[in-house]
Amino acid sequence: MSNDLSEKEIKQNLEFLQSHLPPRPTAVDGFYKLPENFSKTVIETYFSQSSLQRISDHIGYFLGILKPIKVNFVEESSDPRWIASNSGMITKNENGPSVSGLYRVMGYDHSEILLIKKNKYQLKHVLAILAHEYTHHYLHEHNVRKNDRDENEILTEVATAYLGLGQFLVDGYKPIVWTSNYYNYVFISGHTTHTMTLGYVPPHTIKKAIILATELRKWEPKDVVSSFSLLVDRIIVYFKLWPYRSEVKKVKRQKEEVVSIKNELDKMVENYKNICLDFDKISKNINLSSISKDDSAEFVKLANELSLGEYKNKITNFLKTVEDSKSENSLKDIKKEKNKLGNQTSSWQRLLNKYK
């Protein structure tokens, strides 16, 4: 049977991965998206090794692994009585364990992936196996593993979600069900139902892992929702991510406010430069007797300000404060100070405009 992990167990595995992998674990942020023509080629060439190698290499580029890992593909004629997963990817009811994928380290800097296609497998099942085995390769490259074999397999399943490959498992780990062996007795007739299950964890565990990984990876909630193929999954994920979505909107709003404040401060710097030029020009040409008593006092204050350069220093220091702002409360205080600086600039400009 596959392992249905609790939310706590999933979080523990995700936190383990986050602490042992690089801060930016993949070369491309977000979810991996398989090009449609790649899938089409696999189908058209009936799972040719070259078409699967192409997908493997593409996954590697997404993860930041440039050196290709060799993919070997074998098609196996399976007994239709495969029914459940156990210690391997798939278990046959009466003949013991069998695997559908294998990651092998052949020596220093040389590894291989083996894919075995059973007769009930479709493309989505092979891709799920490939995603699982490539994640083994990725973790091996980063020297991340757990000592216990079963725990390491579970860590690998959760890692596919953390790395953005989880949708392969969500689609490919759904049980394969078919009927055969028609029977007809006196009081009953029908077909025998068979079930084949892939993976070490069920699809809903991978879904939970994707949702929990979203905040850790700072993914866009809308991208996470749209990555699920079923409408019911999209609805569930949408509401599961509601608190995180609110936080993301809050952060975006703060960033937009910071950009707006910085733009206004940049304008103040330009206005200050113009004030300096206007003051210099007016001071050389103005008739002092034409200046009112109140304006004369303001001119003296402005002259002192320009000579000391305190206003310019305030804006420079203020820009640093804006960059370091982390909360809504700090932004409120920054806006107040920004408005004070803006009012000061406006009053100087009005003064100078009188005597241009």
N, C-alpha and C positions, 0 to 999 in steps of 0.2 A: 504494500500500500504506500502511496505517496504521503509525505508529511505535511499536515496542515499546521502551519506555524501561527502562534499567537502574535498579536501586534507587538508585544514586548520582545519576543524572540526576533522578529523582523527588525525592530529598532536596534537591538544589540548587534545584529549582523551588519546593518547599515552603518552604525557608528564605528564598528571595527574597520570596515572598508574606508570610511572617511578618514580615520586616524592613520591608516597604513598606506593610503594611496596619495598621489600628488594632489594639491589643492584644485588643480584643473585636470581631472582624470582622463578626459578625452580631448582630442585635437579639435573637435567640433562640438560646440555646446548644443544642448537639446537632445532630441530623439534621433536615432539613426533612421533614415528613410531609404529604403531599397528602390533604386530606379526601376520604373516599370519595364523598361526594355530588358533589364537583367532577368527578371522573372519570365518574361516572354521567351527569351532565348533558352532558358532551362527547359521550359515546356516543349518548345519546338525541337530541341535537340535530344529530348527524352533524357534529361538529367546527365548530359555529357559532363565529363570531369572538368573540361575547360570552362564550361559555364558556371559550375559550382566554384571553381578556383577563382574565377573573376569576382564572384560575390564575396568570397573569403577575403580577397585582397582589398576589396572596397571597404569591408568592415574594419580591416586592419588600418586603413588610412583614417577612417573616422575615429578609431581609438588611439591613433598616434603611433601605430606600429608599421613602419615602412617596409621592413623585410618580409616578403611573403612566406607563409607557412604552407607546406605542401598538403593538399587535400586529396585523399584517396577515397574513391567511391565504389561501393560494392552493392549490387542488387541481389537480394536474397529471396528465394521463393519460400514464403512462410506458411507454416501450418495455420489454418484459420482459427485455431483454438487458443491463440494468445489472448490473455484476459486481463492482466494487471501488472503494475510495476512493483518491484521489490528492491533488491539490492543493486540491480542494474537499471538501464533505461527502460527495459521491458522484461517481463517475466512470462514464461510459458507455463501453463497450469501444471502439466504433468512432467515436463522434462527439465525443470530447473531454470536458472537465470540465463539471460542472453542480453547482449548489449546492442544498441542501435547507433552508438557513437563512441569514439575512443580518442583521447588525447594522449599521445606518446612522446616522451622526451627521449630521443635516440642518441643523444650525446651532447657535448658542448655546442651551443648555438645551433642545434638541429632538432626540430620537433615536427611532428606530423599529426594530422587529424584524419581519422577514419570514419566515414559515414556509411552506414548499412541501411539500405532502403528495403523495408518489408513490403509485401505485396499489397497491403492496405494503405500504405503511406501516400499522401499527396505532397505537393510542394511545401505547404505550410508546416508539415511534420518534419521534413528534411531540414528546412530553414531553422526550426526550433532546435533541432539537434546540433546544427552547425553553430548557432548562437551560443548554445551551452558549451560546446567544445572549444570554441574560439575564446570564450571567457576564461576557460581553464588556461589557455595559452597566455592570455593577457595577465592573469594573476601570477602565472609562473614567471613571466617577464619582469613583474614588479616584486617578485619574491614574497608573495602574500598567500598564505595558506593556513589551514588548521591541521593539527596532528591527526585527529580522528577522521577516518575516511568519510563516514556519513556526514559529519559536521562540515567537512570540506566541500562535499557535493552540495549541501544546502547553502553554504556560503556562496558557491558558484552560481546557484540559481538566483539568489538575492542580488548578486553582483550584476547579473544581466539587466535587472531592473535599474540598478544604480548607474550603470553605464549607458543606459538609453536603448538597450536591446530587448527590453522586457516584453514588448508587444509580439515579438516572434514566439515567445513562450505562451503568452495569453492565447494566441490563436492556435498554436501547434500542440498544446498540451490538453486540448479538449478531448475527452474520450472518443475513441473511434468505435462506433456501434454498428453491427450488421447482423443479419439473420441468415440461417441456413438450415439444412437437414429437416425438411418438411416431414411432419409426423401426423398420423391419423389413426387415433384409437376409437374405441366404441363411443366414449362420451366426450372426447376432447381431440382437437387437432390444432396444428399451428406450426411455427418454426422455432428453432433454437436460436436464442439471442446471444451474441458474443460481444465482449467489450475489450478493447485494447487501450491501455493508458500509458502515456509517455511521461517521463520526468520524475524528479524526486519530490516536487511539491505540486499541488493542484493549481490550476489557473487563477483561482480567486486569491491565493496567497501571493502570486506574482502581481495581481492587481493592487493588493494592499501595499506591497513593496514599492510599486511605482508611485502610489499616492504619497507614501511616507518619504520617498526619496526626492519628491518634488521640491520641498523646502530646502533640503540639504544641498541640492544641485542648483537651486535658484532658477528653476524652470518657469516659463510662462504658463500660468494655469490654463489659458485657452489652448495652448499647444498640447498640453497633457490630455485635456478633454477630447480634442479632435483626433488624438492618436488612437482612440478606441473605436473599433469598427461597429459595434452594436449600440443602438440608440439607448437601450436601458443602461448600459455601462457608462455612456456619456452623462446621462442624467445623474447616476449615482456619484460618479467622480466629481461632477460639477458641484454638488452640494457638500461632498466630503472636503473639497478644497475651498469651501466658502471662507473660513477664517484666514487661510493663507492668501486668498484672493484679495480680501480686504486689506491685509497688511501690504501686499504688493501695490495696490492702488494708493495706499497712504505714502509709501516710499516714492512712488512715481510722482505723486503730487508735490512732495517735499523737494524732489529733484527739479521739477518744473519751476517751483518757487525760487529755488536757489539760482537757477539760470536767469530767471526774470530779474532778481535782485542784482546779480552780477552785471547784466546788461544795463540796468539803470545806473549802477556805480560807474560803469565805463563811460556812460553819457556825462555823468558828473565830472569825471576827469577831463573830458573834452571841454565842457563848459568852463571848468576852472582855468584851462589853458587860454580860452577866449577872454575870460575875465582878466587874466594877467596881461594879455595884449591890449585890451581896451583900456585898462587902468594906466598902462605905460603911455599910450597914445594921448589919453585925456590929460594926464598929469603934465605933459609937455606943452599942451596947447590951450588949456582952459584958463579963463579969467577968474582968478580966485574970488573976486568980489561978487561973481555971479552965483556962488555956492551959498545955499542957505545955511543957517547956523546948525540945524539938525543934520543936514547932509554932510556938513563939514566934519562933524564928530564921527559920522559913519565912514567918511573917507579916511580918517585917521586910523580907525579900527581896521579897515580893509588894508591900509598900507602896512600896518603892523603884522597882519595876518600873512600878507604876501611875502614880507621880508623873512618871517620865521618859517613859513612853509608848513605850519601845523595842520592845516586843512588837508593838504595833499598827503601828509603822513597818516592822517586819520583814515582816509579812503584806502590807502595801501594796506594798513593794518586791518581795516574792516573787511577787505576782500579775503584775507586769510581766515578771519572769523567765519565768514560765509562758507568757505570751503570746508571748515571743520564742523559745521553745524550738523547735529545728529537727531534733533527732536523738533516737534512742532512748537514747543515752548521757546526754544532758543531762536527759532525762526521768527516768532512773534516779537521778541526783543530786538532782533536784528532789523525787522521792518520799522520798528519805532525809531531806532537810531538812524536808519537810512533816510527816513522821512525828515528827521531833524537836519541831516546834512543837505538834503535836497532843498529844504526851506531856506537854509543859509545861502546856498548858491543862488537861488531865485531872488532873494532880497538884494544880494550884491549886483546881480544883473539888472534889476530894476533901477538901482541907484545909478549905475553907469549909463544906462539908456537915457536918463534925463539929460546927460551932458555930452552925448555924442555929437 
